[in-house]
Amino acid sequence: MNVENLVTMANQIGSFYETMPDRATALADSANHIKKFWEPRMRRALLAYLDEAKETELSPFVLEAIQSHRSLL
């Protein structure tokens, strides 16, 4: 699983949801989108990357969405 591609896709998803006026809903919807449309091994790879990386290329919005809604993933 290419984590760089996952990071790029997650950032694209985040770019869309970040424009929503209600930030809390946008964060939840972003995480829900990943849960709904990514297969489990993609989600596991992204979470493992976050657990191991000292720095990440994830946008601050996506990072917040994943960290605050990790239990959904």
SVG drawing of the C-alpha trace seen along z (x, -y; Angstrom):
<svg xmlns="http://www.w3.org/2000/svg" viewBox="-22 -29 32 34">
<polyline fill="none" stroke="black" stroke-width="0.4" points="0.0,0.0 1.5,-3.3 1.0,-5.7 1.9,-8.7 -1.1,-8.0 -3.3,-7.6 -2.1,-10.9 -2.8,-12.6 -6.3,-11.2 -7.0,-12.0 -5.9,-15.6 -8.2,-15.9 -11.1,-14.6 -10.2,-17.1 -10.0,-20.0 -13.6,-19.3 -15.0,-19.0 -13.0,-21.9 -15.1,-24.3 -18.2,-23.4 -19.4,-26.1 -19.8,-23.9 -16.3,-22.7 -17.4,-19.9 -19.7,-18.5 -16.9,-18.8 -14.5,-16.9 -16.9,-14.1 -18.0,-14.0 -14.4,-13.8 -13.7,-10.8 -17.0,-9.2 -16.1,-9.5 -12.8,-7.6 -14.7,-5.0 -17.4,-4.5 -15.3,-4.6 -11.8,-3.2 -11.3,0.4 -10.1,1.6 -6.5,2.1 -6.3,-1.4 -7.6,-2.8 -5.2,-0.6 -2.3,-1.7 -3.1,-5.4 -3.6,-4.9 -0.3,-3.0 1.4,-5.8 0.1,-8.3 1.2,-6.1 4.8,-5.8 5.4,-9.2 7.1,-11.9 6.0,-14.4 3.2,-14.0 2.1,-15.5 -1.5,-15.4 -3.2,-18.7 -3.9,-20.1 -7.7,-19.6 -7.3,-16.0 -5.0,-15.3 -7.6,-16.8 -10.5,-14.8 -8.6,-11.5 -7.4,-12.1 -10.8,-13.3 -12.8,-10.6 -10.2,-7.7 -12.8,-5.4 -14.9,-5.6 -12.1,-4.4"/>
</svg>
